[in-house]
Amino acid sequence: MNLSRWTSMALIAAGVSAALGILLGGDIGRVLDVIALLLLGTLPALRLVILAVSWTRVRDFKFATAAISLLLLMMLGTALVVLLT
């Protein structure tokens, strides 16, 4: 399975989860909405990991370092949001 297929499946799953979350409401709806947000939030991180690995395989360490740095920055931002809320 390639990255575009994973992205398409994740977007469809996020859309279905968000729609069901709106329709069902309550605690179950909130859980489904969180699942949709997690699916949408992990897609850029997954893409960065795949790019970093592929750039490392072709020995392009400058771009691999940039991808890893951006991934760490995203993780730091997520940690700050979790800690401050």
N, C-alpha and C positions, 0 to 999 in steps of 0.2 A: 504494500500500500504506500503510495507516495504522499507527500505533504499536502497537496491540493485536495486529495480525497479525505484526509484527516480533517482539514480545515472545513470542507463542505459538510462532513458528518457532524462536526462539533457545532457549526452554525445552525444546522437543522435541529440538533438536539437542544441547543440553547433556546431556539425559537419555540419549540414544542414545550419545553420546560417552563418558559416564561408565560406562554399562553395558558397552560394548565394552572400555573400559579395564580394568574389573574382570575380564571374561572372558578377555581376551587376556594380560594381565599383561606383565611384562618392560618393555623400553624403549618398545615401541609402546603398551602400556597406560598407561605414565606420560605419554607425549605426549598421548594421548587424554584423560587425566584433567586435564592442564593446559589443554587446549583447552576442556573443559567448565567449568573454573573461570574462564577468561578470558571465555567467553560470559556466564556469570552475573555476572561483575564489571563488564562493560561496559554491562549493561542500565540500572542507575541513572544512570550517566554520560550515556548516550544520552538518557534521559528529561530530565535536567537541561539538556542542550544544546537539546533541542526546546522545553522550557518557556522557557528564556532567550530563544530566537529569537522565539517567539510573543509573549512579554511585551514584547519590544523593538518588535515590529511594531505593537502596540497602544499604544505609548508609555507603558508602565507600567514605568518605569525602576527603581523601588524593588524590585519583585519580580525583575526581570531581574538587578539587581546582587546580590541575595541568591542567586539560582541560580548565577551565575558565581562568587561567593565560595565557595559550597558545593562547586562543581566544583573550584576551586583547592585547597580544603582536602582534598578526596579525592585530588587529584593529589599534594599534599605528603605525605599519609599513605602513599600507594603508593610514592613515591620513598624515604621513610624506611625502609619495610619492605625495599625492594630493596637499599638501601645497607647496612642493618644485618644482613642475612642472608647 
